[in-house]
Amino acid sequence: MPRINEIPDIEVHIAENNEKAGGVGEPGLPPLAPALCNAIFDLTGKRIRRLPFHLDEV
């Protein structure tokens, strides 16, 4: 997995609503792994099916 200094900027927008507060947590983090794996697939044609992975195996 890439380190935090190796990923592009992630913009997270919190929409106001009338629901009870439930915490925001880390909403920008979960999409990182599938986005990175899809980018690797676009470049190499190889699907990543398990995490963590090593770039030298791709």
C-alpha positions in Angstrom: 0.0 0.0 0.0 1.2 3.5 -0.7 2.2 5.7 2.1 0.2 8.9 2.9 2.9 11.0 1.2 2.7 8.9 -2.0 -1.1 9.3 -2.7 -2.7 12.2 -4.5 -4.7 14.8 -2.6 -8.1 13.6 -1.6 -11.0 16.0 -1.3 -13.7 15.1 1.2 -16.9 17.2 1.3 -19.2 16.9 4.3 -22.8 17.6 3.4 -25.0 19.2 6.0 -28.3 17.4 6.8 -30.8 16.9 9.6 -29.6 13.5 10.8 -28.1 12.9 14.2 -24.3 13.3 14.4 -22.6 10.0 13.7 -19.0 11.0 13.2 -17.1 11.6 10.0 -14.2 9.3 10.6 -11.9 8.8 7.6 -14.3 9.0 4.6 -11.5 9.7 2.1 -9.4 6.6 2.9 -11.6 3.6 1.9 -11.7 4.4 -1.8 -7.9 4.5 -2.0 -7.2 0.8 -2.4 -9.8 0.1 -5.2 -8.8 3.3 -7.0 -5.1 2.3 -6.9 -5.8 -1.3 -8.0 -8.0 0.0 -10.9 -5.2 2.3 -12.0 -2.7 -0.6 -11.9 -5.1 -2.6 -14.0 -5.4 0.2 -16.5 -1.7 0.4 -16.8 -0.8 -3.3 -16.8 -4.0 -5.3 -17.6 -3.5 -7.3 -14.4 -6.1 -7.4 -11.6 -5.0 -7.1 -8.0 -7.2 -9.4 -5.9 -5.4 -9.4 -2.6 -4.0 -6.8 -0.3 -1.3 -6.0 0.5 0.4 -6.4 -2.8 4.0 -5.8 -4.0 4.6 -3.8 -7.2 7.4 -6.1 -8.2 4.8 -8.9 -8.6 2.5 -6.9 -10.8 
